[in-house]
Amino acid sequence: MATNISLTPHRIERSSKQVKVVFDGVYIASTKSPLLVWEQPNRPPQYYLPEEDLLYDNVKIEPASPATVTGPTQTSAAAGGGSGTGQGGSDDSGLIEKFWLETRESSGRRTAIYTFRRSGPLQGFIRLEFADFDAWFENGALTRLPPKNPFRRIDTALTSAHVVVKIGSVAIADARDAVVLFETGLPPRYYLPATSVRDWKKLEKSDKVTACPYKGEARYFTVKVDGKTWEDLVWYYLYPVAESAAIAGRLAFTAGKEGVSITVDGDELTS
């Protein structure tokens, strides 16, 4: 189910990728002209697909009840404008219509899609929640991750800086061969060798899994020290995407939480 129905696009760009979508074992959409829509700043964009590129021979569309939701549709860049900053756009009350989609040979599954009916750059496009569909393809290649922001860059570098992680009263990890990852718009992240952890009894595997289009699928550890618990404090990527390959199997720790101290050559990280 969509988590951000009252959409306020921060930026809109046209993409030249060919995108296909599978639901319930059937291709339900195929387009060569999707939009990349940034619904929030500092978050990956979403694909919006032209209504005309739904494969109507394969799907059934029915209005939801209630069929409409009303929310702001402020945007500062028309589709393809390429200069959106999220400021200075018109603040309008845009009509968003919700529909249920299922395949014509349905197994009983259905999912929501959203369309804009009011005049503007999103009119005639459909919002699909990435996680609600079985498979997405970009230029013929299967992708498990949401679309990338073409304006975001990832750089990694090995550093000899002394990185120390203390949780509560305990030094959990200590390394002089971390990999520092630089990502546009975010503070540097230090990924330590897994062997830098001094006592693995204090780490417990978490069930949490998240996906990042720039790094891959992340898994987590919870830390327990001095009778206190820090949920999902540590994360790692076993199989990161190519641009982040240097962090494979390394551990990153969340800075800025109470009771957590991460220092780099004696300077404490705050975020």
C-alpha positions in Angstrom: 0.0 0.0 0.0 1.3 3.5 -0.8 2.6 5.3 2.2 2.6 8.8 0.7 -0.7 9.4 -1.0 -0.9 13.1 -0.6 1.9 13.7 -2.9 4.0 16.9 -3.0 6.6 16.3 -5.7 10.0 17.9 -5.0 11.3 17.3 -8.5 10.1 15.6 -11.8 12.3 14.3 -14.6 11.7 12.3 -17.7 13.6 9.0 -17.9 14.6 7.3 -21.2 14.7 3.8 -19.6 12.4 1.1 -20.8 10.4 -0.1 -17.8 8.3 -3.2 -17.5 6.3 -4.3 -14.4 5.0 -7.8 -13.4 2.1 -8.4 -11.0 0.6 -11.8 -10.2 2.9 -13.4 -12.8 1.7 -11.2 -15.6 3.2 -8.1 -17.4 0.9 -5.3 -16.4 2.8 -2.3 -17.8 5.5 -1.5 -20.4 6.8 2.0 -21.1 9.6 3.8 -22.8 8.7 7.2 -21.2 8.4 6.9 -17.4 8.7 9.9 -15.1 11.1 10.0 -12.1 9.2 11.7 -9.3 10.9 12.8 -6.1 8.0 12.8 -3.6 10.4 13.9 -0.8 13.8 15.5 -0.8 16.8 13.3 0.0 14.8 10.2 -0.9 15.0 8.0 -4.0 12.5 8.9 -6.8 9.5 6.8 -7.7 8.5 5.7 -11.2 5.3 7.1 -12.6 4.1 5.4 -15.8 1.8 6.8 -18.5 -1.7 5.5 -18.2 -1.6 4.5 -21.9 1.2 2.1 -21.2 -0.8 -0.1 -18.9 -1.4 -3.4 -20.6 -5.1 -3.3 -20.4 -5.5 -6.7 -22.2 -3.9 -8.2 -19.1 -5.4 -6.2 -16.3 -8.7 -5.1 -14.8 -9.0 -1.6 -13.2 -11.8 -0.7 -10.7 -12.3 2.5 -8.7 -11.6 2.2 -5.1 -13.9 3.4 -2.4 -13.5 6.2 -1.6 -12.3 6.8 -5.2 -10.5 10.1 -4.6 -8.1 11.7 -2.2 -7.2 15.4 -2.2 -3.8 16.6 -1.4 -1.2 19.3 -2.4 0.6 18.8 -5.6 3.3 21.5 -5.3 6.1 21.2 -7.8 8.8 23.6 -9.1 9.8 21.6 -12.2 7.6 20.5 -15.1 8.3 17.1 -16.4 11.7 17.2 -18.0 12.5 20.6 -16.7 15.5 19.4 -14.8 15.9 22.3 -12.3 13.4 21.5 -9.5 14.4 22.6 -6.1 11.1 22.1 -4.3 10.7 25.9 -3.8 8.7 28.5 -5.6 6.2 26.2 -7.2 2.5 26.6 -7.3 0.6 25.2 -4.3 -2.5 23.6 -5.7 -5.1 21.2 -4.4 -4.7 18.3 -6.7 -7.1 15.5 -7.3 -5.7 12.0 -6.9 -7.8 9.0 -7.8 -7.3 5.6 -6.4 -8.0 2.4 -8.3 -7.6 -1.3 -7.7 -5.6 -3.3 -10.2 -5.7 -7.0 -10.7 -4.9 -9.3 -13.6 -7.6 -10.7 -15.8 -6.6 -14.3 -14.7 -6.5 -13.1 -11.1 -5.4 -15.3 -8.2 -7.4 -13.0 -5.9 -4.5 -10.5 -5.4 -5.0 -6.9 -6.1 -3.1 -3.7 -5.4 -3.7 0.0 -5.4 -2.6 2.5 -8.1 -3.0 6.3 -8.1 -3.6 8.8 -10.9 -3.7 12.5 -11.2 -6.7 14.0 -13.0 -6.0 17.7 -12.5 -4.0 19.6 -15.2 -0.3 19.5 -14.5 2.9 17.5 -15.2 1.5 14.4 -13.5 -1.8 14.3 -15.3 -2.2 11.1 -17.2 0.5 9.3 -15.2 0.0 6.4 -12.7 1.9 6.0 -9.4 2.8 2.4 -8.6 4.2 1.5 -5.2 7.4 -0.3 -6.0 7.2 -2.9 -3.3 3.6 -3.9 -4.2 4.6 -5.5 -7.5 6.4 -8.8 -8.1 9.1 -7.6 -10.5 10.4 -4.5 -12.2 12.6 -4.5 -15.3 14.9 -1.7 -16.5 16.0 -2.0 -20.1 15.4 -5.8 -19.9 17.3 -6.3 -16.7 15.5 -7.4 -13.5 15.9 -5.0 -10.7 15.0 -5.5 -7.0 15.7 -1.9 -6.0 13.8 1.3 -6.5 15.0 3.7 -9.3 18.2 5.6 -8.7 18.5 9.3 -8.5 20.7 10.2 -11.5 22.0 13.2 -9.6 23.3 11.3 -6.6 26.9 10.0 -6.5 28.6 7.3 -4.4 32.3 7.3 -3.7 34.2 5.0 -1.4 37.8 5.1 -0.1 39.9 3.1 2.3 41.0 5.2 5.3 43.7 4.7 7.8 41.8 6.9 10.3 41.3 5.3 13.7 37.6 4.5 14.1 36.3 3.5 17.5 32.8 2.6 18.4 31.7 2.6 22.0 28.2 1.6 23.1 27.3 2.2 26.7 30.5 1.6 28.6 31.9 -0.9 26.1 34.2 -0.5 23.1 32.4 -2.6 20.6 34.6 -2.1 17.5 38.0 -0.6 16.7 39.6 -0.3 13.2 42.3 1.5 11.3 41.2 0.1 7.9 37.6 1.3 7.5 36.0 2.2 4.2 34.4 5.6 4.2 31.4 6.0 1.9 30.5 9.4 0.5 26.9 9.8 -0.7 25.5 13.1 -2.1 23.5 14.9 0.5 24.5 12.6 3.4 27.3 12.6 6.0 30.2 10.2 5.4 29.6 6.6 6.7 32.4 4.5 8.0 32.2 0.8 7.2 34.4 -1.3 9.5 35.7 -4.9 8.9 33.5 -7.4 10.6 36.5 -8.6 12.5 36.9 -5.2 14.2 34.0 -6.3 16.5 35.5 -7.3 19.8 32.7 -9.4 21.2 30.1 -10.9 18.9 28.0 -12.0 21.8 26.8 -8.5 22.1 25.3 -8.5 18.6 22.1 -10.2 17.6 20.8 -10.6 14.1 17.7 -8.5 13.4 14.8 -9.4 11.1 14.9 -5.9 9.6 15.8 -5.7 5.9 15.9 -2.5 3.8 16.8 -1.7 0.2 18.8 1.2 -1.2 19.2 1.7 -4.9 22.7 3.0 -4.4 24.0 0.3 -2.1 21.8 -2.7 -2.2 19.9 -4.8 0.4 20.8 -4.0 4.0 20.5 -6.3 7.0 20.9 -5.4 10.6 22.2 -6.3 14.0 20.8 -5.3 17.4 23.3 -4.5 20.2 22.9 -5.4 23.8 25.2 -3.9 26.4 24.9 -3.3 30.1 21.4 -4.6 30.1 20.3 -2.1 27.5 19.2 -2.7 23.9 20.0 -0.7 20.8 17.7 -2.0 18.1 19.0 -2.2 14.5 22.1 -0.1 15.4 24.4 -1.9 13.0 23.8 -2.6 9.3 25.7 -4.3 6.5 25.4 -5.2 2.8 26.5 -8.7 1.9 26.0 -8.2 -1.9 26.0 -4.4 -2.6 25.5 -3.0 -6.0 28.7 -2.5 -8.1 29.3 1.2 -7.2 29.4 0.3 -3.5 31.3 -3.0 -3.8 34.0 -1.8 -1.4 31.6 -2.1 1.6 30.6 -5.7 1.0 30.4 -7.5 4.4 31.5 -4.5 6.4 29.6 -3.0 9.3 28.3 0.5 9.8 27.1 1.9 13.1 24.3 4.5 13.6 25.9 7.7 15.0 24.1 10.3 17.1 22.0 7.9 19.3 22.1 8.2 23.1 24.8 6.0 24.5 26.5 5.6 21.2 29.9 7.1 20.5 31.7 6.9 17.2 35.0 8.7 16.9 37.3 9.1 13.9 40.9 10.1 15.0 39.3 11.4 18.2 36.6 13.5 16.6 33.1 12.3 17.4 30.5 11.8 14.7 27.1 13.3 15.5 25.1 11.9 12.6 
